[in-house]
Amino acid sequence: MELILSASPAELTLDPACQLDLTLRSNLAKLTQDPAHQPELTLSPRLAELTPGSTCHPEMTLIPGLTELTLEPTQQPEETPAPSLAKLTLEPVHCRPELLDACADLINEQWPRSRASRLHSLGQSSDNFPLCLMLLSPHPMPGAAPIVVGHARLSRVLDRPQSLLVETVVVARALRGRGFGRCLMEGLEEFAQARGFRRLHLTTHDQRHFYAHLGYQLGEPVQGLVFTSRQLPASLLSAFPRAPRPQPPCKAPCLTTQATPRASKGPSLPPPPPLPESLTTSPPPPTGPSPQSLLETQYHDLRGCPIFWMEKDI
């Protein structure tokens, strides 16, 4: 079927060969359709003249409205079904090396970075931490690799053997706001709890209300360990990043002898009068850090952007 749109009242002519030639005076367009399929056609905005041949009688509907062409249901493209929350799994990256590229693409979609650097960071994942977890969904095609729909990184925390630092939490853009972020966080909490950890720490710029809804509260900054090894003693790991303690300044020996005060001649002067006490005493300024809230924080990242530290007991 050949469809031609032009600029005057619609005129439709059918010939015995079932080749449909339509001229519609509304705009310039051209469509080509397989003659074996007879579409449902709506012509507008003016009246149409239809002259069918003797051998072909296609079914058409003429109503006022916009011009549209609707194919049969069998010709509509099939949409990929959304992943089911009940079928999601959580697996470490180092256990599924064939999914490294897909995981790197997912993270780089949120935080662009060199692909080689991203793959190198993911390649450091191990059971000794840091450890990268992937939220996986079964592929709709049987036998195909699962789809990476989420990621989170877990690191040990300095001087807190029962804590983990959660970083690089991301969910695919098309699946956000549908429960996948909650599923990822609940899954990694169970993963950490099964390995003896009791507290999780994280930072966020703009998702503090999401984490507060999951039970996280505002906390203090912690320092995550970039690497851990069983060959290094814990005392070395704990002492390596610490800043040296400030030492009190040394007093130089006095080389000059103090002069003895000379005896004053005449009567001694009376002592000065005491200073008047202030009528109102102001409270001393707070010495500790200013309190945090979900609207304001005292912490900032390296770029100067406000950052919220949050934690949760698991």
Backbone hydrogen bonds in HBPLUS format (Angstrom, degrees):
<---DONOR---> <-ACCEPTOR-->    atom                        ^
c    i                          cat <-CA-CA->   ^        H-A-AA   ^      H-
h    n   atom  resd res      DA  || num        DHA   H-A  angle D-A-AA Bond
n    s   type  num  typ     dist DA aas  dist angle  dist       angle   num
A0033-GLN N   A0001-MET O   2.69 MM  32  4.63 161.2  1.73 142.7 148.7     1
A0002-GLU N   A0020-LEU O   3.11 MM  18  5.97 145.2  2.24 153.0 161.8     2
A0003-LEU N   A0031-LEU O   2.86 MM  28  4.95 167.5  1.87 153.7 154.5     3
A0031-LEU N   A0003-LEU O   2.97 MM  28  4.95 153.4  2.04 133.8 142.4     4
A0004-ILE N   A0022-LEU O   2.87 MM  18  5.60 152.5  1.94 151.2 160.0     5
A0024-LEU N   A0004-ILE O   3.15 MM  20  6.63 138.5  2.33 130.2 142.2     6
A0005-LEU N   A0029-ALA O   3.09 MM  24  5.10 163.2  2.12 144.9 143.7     7
A0006-SER N   A0024-LEU O   1.98 MM  18  4.97 133.6  1.15 127.9 147.8     8
A0026-SER N   A0006-SER O   2.14 MM  20  5.52  96.6  1.78 146.4 146.1     9
A0025-ARG N   A0008-SER O   2.59 MM  17  3.43 125.6  1.88 162.6 146.6    10
A0049-GLU N   A0010-ALA O   3.12 MM  39  6.45 147.1  2.23 130.9 138.7    11
A0011-GLU N   A0023-THR O   2.84 MM  12  5.39 164.0  1.86 159.9 165.4    12
A0023-THR N   A0011-GLU O   3.08 MM  12  5.39 171.0  2.08 155.1 157.6    13
A0012-LEU N   A0049-GLU O   2.67 MM  37  5.67 165.5  1.69 165.0 168.7    14
A0051-THR N   A0012-LEU O   3.08 MM  39  6.40 143.9  2.22 141.2 151.9    15
A0013-THR N   A0021-ASP O   3.37 MM   8  5.89 175.5  2.37 159.4 160.7    16
A0014-LEU N   A0051-THR O   3.08 MM  37  6.14 167.6  2.10 152.7 148.8    17
A0018-CYS N   A0015-ASP O   3.12 MM   3  5.83 155.6  2.19 128.2 128.6    18
A0037-HIS N   A0034-ASP O   3.12 MM   3  5.83 163.8  2.15 123.0 127.2    19
A0061-THR N   A0041-LEU O   3.27 MM  20  5.88 150.1  2.37 149.9 158.6    20
A0075-GLN N   A0072-GLU O   2.89 MM   3  5.48 156.1  1.95 119.4 126.9    21
A0076-GLN N   A0073-PRO O   3.31 MM   3  5.43 162.9  2.34 105.4 110.4    22
A0087-LYS N   A0084-SER O   3.15 MM   3  5.49 151.3  2.24 107.0 115.2    23
A0088-LEU N   A0085-LEU O   3.44 MM   3  5.49 171.0  2.45 105.8 108.0    24
A0089-THR N   A0136-LEU O   2.99 MM  47  5.21 155.6  2.06 142.4 149.8    25
A0136-LEU N   A0089-THR O   2.79 MM  47  5.21 167.6  1.81 156.8 160.6    26
A0091-GLU N   A0134-MET O   3.06 MM  43  5.43 156.4  2.12 149.1 154.1    27
A0134-MET N   A0091-GLU O   2.83 MM  43  5.43 163.5  1.85 150.7 155.5    28
A0095-CYS N   A0092-PRO O   3.22 MM   3  5.47 151.7  2.31 102.4 110.8    29
A0093-VAL N   A0132-CYS O   2.82 MM  39  5.59 153.3  1.89 154.9 156.6    30
A0096-ARG N   A0093-VAL O   2.94 MM   3  5.31 153.3  2.02 111.6 120.0    31
A0099-LEU N   A0096-ARG O   3.01 MM   3  5.77 168.2  2.02 125.2 129.0    32
A0100-LEU N   A0097-PRO O   3.26 MM   3  5.39 165.7  2.28 113.1 112.9    33
A0103-CYS N   A0099-LEU O   3.00 MM   4  6.15 156.4  2.05 150.4 157.3    34
A0104-ALA N   A0100-LEU O   2.91 MM   4  6.12 157.1  1.96 151.7 157.9    35
A0105-ASP N   A0101-ASP O   3.00 MM   4  6.26 155.9  2.06 150.2 156.3    36
A0106-LEU N   A0102-ALA O   3.10 MM   4  6.32 152.5  2.18 142.6 149.5    37
A0107-ILE N   A0103-CYS O   3.12 MM   4  6.42 160.9  2.16 151.8 155.5    38
A0108-ASN N   A0104-ALA O   2.93 MM   4  6.04 166.0  1.95 152.1 156.6    39
A0109-GLU N   A0105-ASP O   3.04 MM   4  6.09 132.4  2.27 138.5 149.1    40
A0110-GLN N   A0107-ILE O   3.02 MM   3  5.50 140.5  2.18 109.8 119.7    41
A0111-TRP N   A0107-ILE O   2.87 MM   4  6.08 173.2  1.88 158.9 161.0    42
A0118-ARG N   A0114-SER O   2.89 MM   4  6.14 156.4  1.94 152.1 159.0    43
A0119-LEU N   A0115-ARG O   2.91 MM   4  6.11 164.0  1.93 152.3 156.1    44
A0120-HIS N   A0116-ALA O   2.96 MM   4  6.11 150.4  2.05 141.4 149.9    45
A0121-SER N   A0117-SER O   2.99 MM   4  6.23 153.9  2.06 145.2 151.7    46
A0122-LEU N   A0118-ARG O   2.99 MM   4  6.28 162.2  2.02 152.6 157.0    47
A0123-GLY N   A0119-LEU O   2.88 MM   4  5.99 142.8  2.02 139.7 150.4    48
A0124-GLN N   A0121-SER O   3.20 MM   3  5.46 157.2  2.26 105.0 111.8    49
A0125-SER N   A0122-LEU O   3.20 MM   3  5.73 167.0  2.21 116.3 119.4    50
A0126-SER N   A0130-PRO O   3.11 MM   4  6.38 148.1  2.22 142.1 151.5    51
A0129-PHE N   A0126-SER O   3.23 MM   3  5.47 165.6  2.25 110.6 113.8    52
A0131-LEU N   A0154-LEU O   2.82 MM  23  5.18 156.5  1.87 149.6 157.6    53
A0154-LEU N   A0131-LEU O   2.78 MM  23  5.18 164.8  1.81 152.3 157.5    54
A0133-LEU N   A0152-ALA O   2.77 MM  19  5.35 172.7  1.78 172.1 173.2    55
A0152-ALA N   A0133-LEU O   3.05 MM  19  5.35 146.8  2.17 146.9 151.3    56
A0135-LEU N   A0150-GLY O   2.88 MM  15  4.59 168.7  1.89 119.0 121.9    57
A0149-VAL N   A0135-LEU O   2.86 MM  14  5.59 163.0  1.89 167.8 172.6    58
A0137-SER N   A0147-ILE O   2.89 MM  10  5.12 152.6  1.97 143.8 152.9    59
A0147-ILE N   A0137-SER O   2.78 MM  10  5.12 163.9  1.81 159.1 159.1    60
A0144-ALA N   A0141-MET O   3.25 MM   3  5.77 166.6  2.27 134.2 135.9    61
A0172-ALA N   A0149-VAL O   3.03 MM  23  5.29 161.1  2.07 139.3 139.9    62
A0151-HIS N   A0170-VAL O   2.94 MM  19  5.46 146.0  2.06 155.3 159.5    63
A0170-VAL N   A0151-HIS O   3.03 MM  19  5.46 155.9  2.09 153.0 156.2    64
A0153-ARG N   A0167-GLU O   2.78 MM  14  4.98 164.2  1.81 156.2 154.2    65
A0167-GLU N   A0153-ARG O   2.82 MM  14  4.98 161.0  1.85 148.9 153.6    66
A0155-SER N   A0165-LEU O   3.00 MM  10  5.08 146.8  2.12 135.9 146.2    67
A0165-LEU N   A0155-SER O   2.76 MM  10  5.08 163.5  1.78 148.9 154.8    68
A0225-LEU N   A0156-ARG O   2.86 MM  69  5.46 161.1  1.90 143.9 147.5    69
A0160-ARG N   A0157-VAL O   3.28 MM   3  5.47 163.3  2.31 124.1 122.8    70
A0158-LEU N   A0223-GLN O   2.85 MM  65  5.62 174.5  1.85 175.7 176.1    71
A0163-SER N   A0160-ARG O   3.13 MM   3  5.52 158.2  2.18 125.2 123.3    72
A0198-ARG N   A0162-GLN O   2.83 MM  36  5.47 160.0  1.86 143.3 148.2    73
A0199-ARG N   A0162-GLN O   3.20 MM  37  6.47 138.8  2.37 156.6 157.8    74
A0164-LEU N   A0199-ARG O   3.03 MM  35  6.53 144.5  2.16 149.4 159.9    75
A0201-HIS N   A0164-LEU O   2.85 MM  37  6.20 152.3  1.93 158.9 166.3    76
A0166-VAL N   A0201-HIS O   2.70 MM  35  5.98 172.5  1.71 171.1 170.0    77
A0175-LEU N   A0172-ALA O   3.01 MM   3  5.51 155.0  2.07 115.8 123.7    78
A0176-ARG N   A0173-ARG O   3.41 MM   3  5.53 174.6  2.41 110.4 111.9    79
A0183-CYS N   A0179-GLY O   3.13 MM   4  6.25 156.6  2.18 140.0 146.8    80
A0184-LEU N   A0180-PHE O   2.93 MM   4  6.13 150.7  2.02 143.5 151.0    81
A0185-MET N   A0181-GLY O   3.03 MM   4  6.29 165.2  2.05 152.7 155.6    82
A0186-GLU N   A0182-ARG O   2.90 MM   4  6.04 168.9  1.91 156.9 160.2    83
A0187-GLY N   A0183-CYS O   2.99 MM   4  5.96 149.0  2.08 137.9 146.6    84
A0188-LEU N   A0184-LEU O   3.04 MM   4  6.30 158.5  2.09 150.5 155.2    85
A0189-GLU N   A0185-MET O   3.03 MM   4  6.20 145.7  2.15 144.2 153.7    86
A0190-GLU N   A0186-GLU O   3.17 MM   4  6.40 157.9  2.22 143.8 148.4    87
A0191-PHE N   A0187-GLY O   2.97 MM   4  6.20 150.4  2.06 142.0 151.2    88
A0192-ALA N   A0188-LEU O   2.89 MM   4  6.06 157.8  1.94 144.4 148.8    89
A0193-GLN N   A0189-GLU O   2.92 MM   4  6.04 161.5  1.96 148.3 154.0    90
A0194-ALA N   A0190-GLU O   3.00 MM   4  6.04 153.9  2.07 144.1 150.0    91
A0195-ARG N   A0192-ALA O   3.09 MM   3  5.30 147.2  2.20 102.7 112.6    92
A0197-PHE N   A0192-ALA O   3.16 MM   5  5.48 160.4  2.20 148.8 143.0    93
A0196-GLY N   A0193-GLN O   3.17 MM   3  5.29 162.0  2.21 112.9 112.2    94
A0314-ILE N   A0198-ARG O   2.88 MM 116  5.10 163.5  1.91 126.3 131.9    95
A0200-LEU N   A0312-LYS O   2.91 MM 112  5.37 161.0  1.94 154.3 160.1    96
A0312-LYS N   A0200-LEU O   2.93 MM 112  5.37 144.4  2.05 149.6 157.5    97
A0202-LEU N   A0310-MET O   2.93 MM 108  5.45 149.2  2.03 157.1 156.5    98
A0310-MET N   A0202-LEU O   2.93 MM 108  5.45 169.8  1.94 159.0 160.0    99
A0204-THR N   A0308-PHE O   3.05 MM 104  5.36 141.5  2.20 138.4 150.0   100
A0308-PHE N   A0204-THR O   2.91 MM 104  5.36 170.6  1.92 157.5 160.7   101
A0211-TYR N   A0207-GLN O   3.15 MM   4  6.52 161.7  2.18 154.6 158.7   102
A0212-ALA N   A0208-ARG O   2.83 MM   4  5.97 151.4  1.91 143.3 152.2   103
A0213-HIS N   A0209-HIS O   3.02 MM   4  6.14 145.7  2.14 138.2 146.1   104
A0214-LEU N   A0211-TYR O   2.98 MM   3  5.00 135.3  2.18  96.2 109.3   105
A0216-TYR N   A0211-TYR O   3.03 MM   5  5.44 163.6  2.05 145.1 140.2   106
A0215-GLY N   A0212-ALA O   3.10 MM   3  5.13 161.6  2.14 103.4 108.5   107
A0217-GLN N   A0311-GLU O   2.86 MM  94  5.47 166.6  1.88 156.9 157.3   108
A0311-GLU N   A0217-GLN O   2.75 MM  94  5.47 149.4  1.85 151.6 162.0   109
A0219-GLY N   A0309-TRP O   2.81 MM  90  5.34 163.8  1.84 127.4 129.0   110
A0232-LEU N   A0229-SER O   3.35 MM   3  5.66 159.8  2.40 106.3 111.7   111
A0236-LEU N   A0233-PRO O   3.18 MM   3  5.51 129.7  2.44 103.2 114.6   112
A0237-LEU N   A0233-PRO O   3.34 MM   4  6.73 159.0  2.38 147.9 153.2   113
A0238-SER N   A0234-ALA O   2.95 MM   4  6.13 153.7  2.02 150.0 156.8   114
A0239-ALA N   A0235-SER O   3.10 MM   4  6.11 139.9  2.27 136.1 145.8   115
A0240-PHE N   A0236-LEU O   3.02 MM   4  5.91 139.0  2.19 146.4 154.9   116
A0293-SER N   A0296-GLU O   3.03 MM   3  5.28 158.0  2.08 169.5 163.8   117
A0307-ILE N   A0299-TYR O   3.06 MM   8  5.57 161.8  2.10 128.4 129.3   118
A0301-ASP N   A0305-CYS O   2.94 MM   4  5.54 153.4  2.01 149.9 155.9   119
A0304-GLY N   A0301-ASP O   3.01 MM   3  5.26 161.8  2.04 110.8 116.1   120
